[in-house]
Amino acid sequence: MKKHKLNIKGTEIALFSKNEDDFISLTDIAKYKNKEATGLVI
């Protein structure tokens, strides 16, 4: 599994690639909205 990171508006977002599929970290996106309670955003 390959791991890449994007920096968007000062927030690091993890991207994962496995075979020909790509995945993005929803937790990292949620941290942008609320660092204390990421589960509320998702």
C-alpha positions as CSV (number, residue, x, y, z in Angstrom):
1,M,0.0,0.0,0.0
2,K,1.4,3.4,-1.0
3,K,0.9,6.4,1.2
4,H,0.9,10.0,0.0
5,K,0.0,13.2,1.7
6,L,-1.5,16.4,0.4
7,N,-1.3,19.7,2.2
8,I,-4.6,21.6,1.7
9,K,-5.1,24.9,3.5
10,G,-2.5,23.9,6.1
11,T,-4.1,20.5,6.8
12,E,-2.3,17.3,5.9
13,I,-4.6,14.8,4.2
14,A,-3.4,11.2,3.8
15,L,-4.0,9.4,0.5
16,F,-3.6,5.6,0.2
17,S,-3.2,3.5,-3.0
18,K,-3.7,-0.2,-3.1
19,N,-3.6,-2.0,-6.4
20,E,-5.6,0.3,-8.7
21,D,-7.8,1.8,-5.9
22,D,-7.3,5.1,-4.1
23,F,-8.5,6.0,-0.6
24,I,-8.6,9.3,1.2
25,S,-8.5,9.7,5.0
26,L,-11.9,11.0,6.2
27,T,-10.4,11.4,9.7
28,D,-7.9,13.9,8.4
29,I,-10.6,15.9,6.6
30,A,-12.7,15.9,9.8
31,K,-9.7,17.2,11.8
32,Y,-9.9,20.4,9.6
33,K,-13.4,21.0,10.9
34,N,-13.1,20.0,14.5
35,K,-9.7,18.7,16.0
36,E,-11.3,17.7,19.3
37,A,-14.3,15.7,18.0
38,T,-13.5,14.3,14.6
39,G,-16.3,11.7,14.9
40,L,-19.0,14.4,14.9
41,V,-18.1,15.5,11.4
42,I,-18.1,12.0,9.8
